[in-house]
Amino acid sequence: MPEQYRVLSAVRINVGPTQCWAVRQQRPDGEHHITLFPASSLEWRAAEYDIDHTTPAGIDQILDILLHEPFVPDPLENRDTDPAAAKGLTAPATQAVHGLTAGDTVPITLHNAPDRATARQAHLERIAHIKRTRVAVTAGPAPGKLRGAPARAAPDPLDEIRRNHGITSHGVAAKVELVEQARQQLARPQPSSGSTTARSAPEDFTTSVWDAAVPRRDEAQQRDGDDTA
């Protein structure tokens, strides 16, 4: 059974020059866990995975992705146990990394998927697996907190992000262009790993795009304890 992480608050903070969302959660042992991600991550996920940000369901899907991504293992490093690959969501590797040769059959990620919709399918499979087996992030009142006669529903802390997500159609379109440029760049034949460093990190791209299937994306930081936000 997965551990339940209950969302307590969502506040916007600055980390250096970067605007971020800090989502505080309570773990089953009572300790706090904070997921910190740049505010722009919401727009990036809409662009990377072709998610309709104009609907409440689309915004909720983006939030669900961002809150569970930190618990998803790197699919290339863990290709033998990747839940998306187990369902046949595989494609040729685009880079010689993690002991792979370009062209090897590997789990689908944003970078090697035939399209963004297929990348979304694989990524959501990993998110669903994590929610079933490791951690499920939920929002709302803790069990047993509401007693007596029916009362007004407790506010959902994530509503603060829903109201102020900052996603625009223009911003998504610009990021989609960058995502596709990076995908096309990686689809071209890559030099062998012996002659140059494989481009596995976003900062190595001509256009800087994070692969949301990789845990280090978006400079996301995970902190346990209540010393921040």
Salt bridges, closest charged atoms under 4 A:
ASP29 OD2 - ARG27 NH2 2.74
GLU43 OE1 - LYS175 NZ 2.77
GLU48 OE1 - ARG45 NH1 3.05
ASP50 OD1 - ARG116 NH1 3.85
ASP60 OD1 - ARG162 NE 2.64
ASP64 OD1 - HIS68 ND1 3.27
ASP64 OD2 - LYS131 NZ 2.91
GLU69 OE2 - ARG45 NE 2.93
GLU69 OE2 - HIS123 NE2 2.86
GLU69 OE1 - ARG217 NE 2.84
ASP74 OD2 - HIS98 NE2 3.80
GLU77 OE2 - HIS98 ND1 3.52
ASP82 OD1 - ARG126 NE 2.62
GLU125 OE2 - LYS87 NZ 3.24
ASP156 OD2 - ARG162 NH1 3.06
ASP159 OD1 - ARG162 NH1 2.71
GLU160 OE1 - ARG163 NH2 3.00
GLU180 OE2 - ARG116 NE 3.22
GLU180 OE1 - ARG183 NE 3.15
ASP211 OD2 - HIS111 ND1 3.37
ASP218 OD2 - ARG45 NH2 2.61
ASP224 OD2 - ARG27 NH1 3.36
ASP224 OD1 - HIS33 ND1 2.78
